Each structure stands twice: as C-alpha cells, then as structure tokens.
Amino acid sequence: MALAGAGLLAGAWGCSDGEASRSGYQSPPVVVEIVEVRPQLLREMVDLTGQLEAELSVKLRPDSSGVLTAIEFAEGQAVEQGDVLFRMRDGEQRARLREAQAERDLKQQVYERTVNLSKKDIASAAQLDRARAELEREAARVEAAEAELERTTIRAPFDGVLGALFVAPGARIEPDRVLTQIDKVDRLQVVLSLPEIAIGLARPGIPFEFQVAPYPGETFEGEIYFVAPTVDTSTRRVLVKGWAANPDGRLRPGLFMTILAEVTRREDALVVPESALALDREGMFVWRVGSDDTAERVSVETGYRAQGRVEIAGGLEPGDRIVAAGTNKVRAGSVVRAAAPTSDAGPARATGGASRADASEGDGEGS
C-alpha cells in the first residue's frame, strides 16, 4: 500500500510539471542591480613622496660689524620687501656721510664758478676739467658713505614670514652671525626625486595632488615646473620640483608629503563597478541587458583598475545597461529586473598602492 501511494504521488507531481510546461510557464525575473555605462573623465595617478620647501628662504646676517640697537619686528610676523628689521649703531656712518656731502657741495660751487669763468675765457679748459673731476670724486664719496650707512639697517629682502630671533638689542654682531630667518611661504616648492626608470612620468606642466600628515584626508593641488636635465649618478635619481599654492599659510616648509601625480587623462573613459565583471573559460565578460530586459553575455577588455571600479577598454558602448551586482544569478537569456537605483561611490585608490585611477562622476544609474 505504501509503494502504491508513493507511485500515485510521483504521478501527481509528473502531471503538474507537464501541465506547467504545456501552459508556457516561465521563471520570475532575476532581481539584480543594473547600471548604465556612460563616458566620464578618468585620471591615472601615481603615488610619490617628497617634501615641502619655501619658495625663498634666507638666513639674515649683517653686512658689517656693529652694535645692534633696535629690532623692528616680532617673531612669526609677516613682512614686505624693504621693511626695516634691524638697526645698528650708525653715528659714525652718519658723520662720514655729512662730511662727504659738505665736500661735494663745495666742489659743486667750484665747478659752477669755473663753468662761468670758462664762458668768459678766464678759466682754461684744463681748470674746467679738473673742477669736474673733483666734483665727481666727491659725489662718489657721498655714494660710498650712503652705502656704509645703509648697511647699518637690515631690511626684508622679499615678502615673507620671519622666524625665531637669535640676537638681542645691545649685542655686538659680526657678519657671520645669523640674526633670524625669513621664508616666502605663500607659494611652496614641492621637491622630490624619481628613480631613473620613472623619469617618463614627470614633465613640466603635469598637475598633481598631495597630502600631508597634519591634515589627514585633505588633498592639496600643485603643478610640476622643473625636471632636472641630468640623473644624479650617485643615487640614479632625478630631481623634480613643483609649485603648490599656500594662500592661507596652512602648509609649512619641511612637511613630508605624499604626492598623487597625474600620468594619464582620458575624457571619455567607460568605467563599471568591479562587481559587474565575471570570468569563465572564455575570459572576462559582463551581462548586458537588452531592451527586452534579457541578459546577454558580452566579452570585455579591461584597463585601469581602481578599488571597486574597472575601466572597460573594449566590448561596451556608452548607453549600454549592464548587471552591476548579482551576476552569479544570471544566465544567458535570463529576464532581469533592477532591484533599486544605484549610484557611484566616487573616486577610489587604485589597487597595488602605487597608482590611482580616479573618475569624475558615477558609473551610471539603475534602471
């Protein structure tokens, strides 16, 4: 009786399958994530390390020996070119200047009288020449005295920010004594060295991005302006420099930095989520969704790969819809349905830690 019941049950299931087949029953649509492939900007970036340096940096020293009488700035103060920073005792220099000016004024009067007498044929040409030469000599003495007096005043050589002070008023200073340091920091130099094998990555005009430890997660911009024409034979590296704007003074010379240099830029690259790729014996492929919502296997060629995204170098066209997630549930000819609209997660770091491939917009929208 038990065997007979089992047979009847099997017969009933058999009849159900047959009836479903004869009635044209189809499996329900496979629910997946679908994105539209659209052209977008793709930049390949390479990671380098370097250091920030001031555009200009000078240790200020006096031109001559003397006693420091005044300091006209505060440490850390921003100054402009020509601002007075230090004053030295200058009484002797001023006295020499007054003496030279008096002698010059006297020779000026002698020269003018000689000119008038020469016009009346009273003074000879030789006397006129002598008077002119003496006037020029005294004028040169005045210029020398003025220069000597100017050396007692130390001025800012360029716009910049002053550093720590190393002297005090009343100290006697010599020409080799460092008084302070001034740095021009509204624009900083980015200095790095590349191995000779990577020379092709650097050329003037290439933009780059960089990060520094004090501001984690924040990116700053710059541009390469100099690539050394020769390779250092001792290190087998080439010196590279760039400019980085620093209008708010947040960046400081001496900071270690990680640089993201743009190596390749494509305005119309096709980038898809990495989850859209599948692999079989025939190679890499994606599931393209047709106008009737059926899935079709399409072989693709891949290019640069970023975390979570891959460039498609061949096999797809702008406007194609592909399965972005759930590829394991799809078979050729499967009817698919989008689970929900999806959006891109934004630029990501390239795999391997040596380069980046950033895209300017998302991979597409669900449909």
Buried (B, 14 or more C-beta within 10 A) or exposed (E): EEEEEEEEEEEEEEEEEEEEEEEEEEEEEBEBBBBBBBBBBBBBBBBBEBBBBBBBBBEBBBBEEBEBBEBBBEEEEBBEEEBBBBBBBBEEBEEBBEEBBEBBEEBBEBBEEBEEBBEEEEBEEEBBEBBBEBBEEBBEBBEEBBEBBEBBBBBBBBBBBBBEBBBEEEEEBEEEBEBBBBBBBBBBBBBBBBEEEBBEBBEEEBBBBBBBEEEEEEEBEBBBBBBBEEBEEEEEBBBBBBBBEBEEEEBBBEBEBBBBBBBBBBEEBBBBBBBBBBEEEEEBBBBBBEEEBBBBBBEBEBBBBBEBBBBBEEBBEEEBBBBBBBBEBBEEEBBBEBBEEBEBEEBBBBBEEEBBBBBEBBBBBBE
